[in-house]
Amino acid sequence: LFSNEMKFILTVWVCSFLNNVCAPPVTNNIYYNSWNECVDAALDYSINFLKEQNVEEVNNLQLATKFICKEIESV
């Protein structure tokens, strides 16, 4: 039997809001069981990414992340 349960996949962009330019998107290929799990993962990814960056670079380029949790039908 096939499950019609919906899953979510996360895609994240790192962007400079000073230049309005984003790096190519990163998709982690992890299937989340709910919207909430996906959003939590996106926020954790964002926090960890920004903490690993040089503070001056984050400030000077106004770096931040944007993300989407896309609903997909699981197989």
C-alpha positions, 0 to 999 in steps of 0.5 A: 500500500502507498501512503498518501501522507504528506511530508515536507522538504526544506530549501534554504537560501543565504542572502545578502539583503544589502545587495538583494543577492542570494547564494544558490539554494541548499536542499537537505533531502530530509523529509519532515513529518510536519510543517512544524518540524520543517520550520524548526529545522530551517530556524536551527539551520539559520541560527547555526549558519549565522553563528559560524560566519564572521560577525563583520561579514554578516553585518556588512553584507546584511546576511540572513537566510530565507527558506521554504518548506515544500509539501510533497506527497510521500512514496 
